Amino acid sequence: MKRELTGRLIAAVLIGILSGYYLNFDYVRWSQRGREAFLAYESHRFDRFMLSPRPAIVTVFVVCFVAVVFFGLYELLAAVLLKMFDPNASNSGIR
């Protein structure tokens, strides 16, 4: 059980680091483009999504799909890390 917890914790930390890196990259990119470019983009985004909203059922299905994909990737990463760091794993393929 402890090995599973370690794999999951490492996976969560890696996902957090990657998310933080992407957010920082996005902030730096928008700060380089300038205030006017950011406000123009947000204005266009508001016009596109807020003035013509999608039906609620579409939004619910899309959010559920994204959550399942994200959770699946997290579980896959945790399983890979568990196999990488598992000292009891058989190395039958390596001679």
C-alpha positions as CSV (number, residue, x, y, z in Angstrom):
1,M,0.0,0.0,0.0
2,K,2.8,2.4,0.8
3,R,4.4,1.9,-2.7
4,E,1.0,2.8,-4.3
5,L,0.7,5.9,-2.2
6,T,4.3,7.0,-3.1
7,G,3.6,6.4,-6.8
8,R,0.3,8.4,-6.6
9,L,2.0,11.2,-4.7
10,I,4.9,11.5,-7.2
11,A,2.3,11.5,-10.1
12,A,0.3,14.3,-8.4
13,V,3.5,16.3,-7.8
14,L,4.6,15.9,-11.4
15,I,1.2,16.9,-12.7
16,G,1.3,19.9,-10.4
17,I,4.7,20.9,-11.6
18,L,3.7,20.6,-15.3
19,S,0.5,22.6,-14.7
20,G,2.5,25.3,-12.9
21,Y,5.0,25.5,-15.7
22,Y,2.3,25.8,-18.3
23,L,0.5,28.6,-16.3
24,N,3.8,30.5,-15.9
25,F,4.5,30.1,-19.7
26,D,1.1,31.4,-20.5
27,Y,1.5,34.4,-18.2
28,V,4.9,35.3,-19.6
29,R,3.5,34.9,-23.2
30,W,0.6,37.3,-22.5
31,S,2.8,39.8,-20.7
32,Q,5.0,39.9,-23.8
33,R,2.1,40.5,-26.1
34,G,0.8,43.3,-24.0
35,R,-2.4,44.5,-22.4
36,E,-4.3,45.5,-25.5
37,A,-3.7,42.0,-27.1
38,F,-4.9,40.3,-23.9
39,L,-8.0,42.5,-23.7
40,A,-8.8,41.9,-27.4
41,Y,-8.5,38.2,-27.0
42,E,-10.7,38.1,-23.8
43,S,-13.3,40.3,-25.5
44,H,-13.4,37.9,-28.5
45,R,-13.6,35.0,-26.1
46,F,-16.5,36.6,-24.2
47,D,-18.4,37.3,-27.4
48,R,-17.9,33.7,-28.6
49,F,-18.8,31.8,-25.4
50,M,-20.9,34.1,-23.3
51,L,-23.2,35.6,-25.9
52,S,-24.0,32.3,-27.5
53,P,-23.9,29.7,-24.7
54,R,-24.0,26.0,-25.3
55,P,-26.8,23.8,-23.8
56,A,-26.1,22.8,-20.3
57,I,-26.1,19.1,-21.2
58,V,-23.3,19.6,-23.7
59,T,-21.2,21.4,-21.0
60,V,-21.8,18.6,-18.5
61,F,-20.8,15.9,-21.0
62,V,-17.6,17.7,-22.1
63,V,-16.6,18.4,-18.5
64,C,-17.2,14.7,-17.6
65,F,-15.2,13.6,-20.6
66,V,-12.3,15.9,-19.7
67,A,-12.4,14.7,-16.1
68,V,-12.3,11.0,-17.1
69,V,-9.3,11.7,-19.5
70,F,-7.4,13.6,-16.8
71,F,-8.1,10.9,-14.2
72,G,-7.0,8.2,-16.6
73,L,-3.8,10.0,-17.4
74,Y,-3.1,10.4,-13.7
75,E,-3.7,6.7,-13.0
76,L,-1.5,5.7,-16.0
77,L,1.3,8.0,-14.8
78,A,0.9,6.6,-11.2
79,A,1.1,3.0,-12.6
80,V,4.1,3.7,-14.7
81,L,5.9,5.3,-11.7
82,L,4.9,2.4,-9.5
83,K,6.5,0.0,-12.0
84,M,9.6,2.1,-12.3
85,F,10.2,2.4,-8.6
86,D,8.9,-1.0,-7.5
87,P,12.0,-3.0,-6.1
88,N,10.0,-6.2,-6.3
89,A,9.2,-6.0,-10.0
90,S,10.6,-8.8,-12.0
91,N,13.3,-7.8,-14.5
92,S,12.8,-10.8,-16.7
93,G,13.1,-8.8,-19.9
94,I,16.6,-7.5,-18.9
95,R,19.5,-9.9,-18.9
